[in-house]
Amino acid sequence: MQSVHKKIKGFLFKEVLFKGSKSEREYVVLRTDKNETLRLYIIGKNMLFYDIDVFENLLNKKLEITGLVDEIRGHLRIGINSLEDVKIIK
């Protein structure tokens, strides 16, 4: 899948992805109204230890995220430039 610039609405959660692989760990994901799950990351940042802390105050809230959507290792993800690309809806 080629990267596509999109606005997507959904709720932010923590979820364990890539079960059984070296990459298995808890990630921050956006779950849309269509039940799609997209891993959220900041473009250009090493998210290994960074993402959960940065997004902690946004968890379990309805958001609108503007970013680049693509697919890697069978999982959708959305990359943002900064937290300014995230808008709290409720």
C-alpha positions, 0 to 999 in steps of 0.5 A: 500500500502506498502512503495516503494523506488522510483524516481519520476519526477513532479512539486511541488505545494501547494494544499488543501487536506482532505477537510471537515476533521480536517486535511484540510489545504494547503499541498505541493504536487508533480504532476507527468507527469501521473497526479498523486498527491503525498503529499511531507513530510520529514520523522520524521518531524512534517510537520504541520507548517514546510513543506510549508516554507521548500519547498517554493523555490522549488514550481512550478519547475520541480523536481526529488524526491527520497523517500518512496512512500506510501498511507495514507487516500486515498492519495499518499505521498512521504517521503524524508530524507532531501532536498538532496533527491530533485533535480531541473530539470528545 
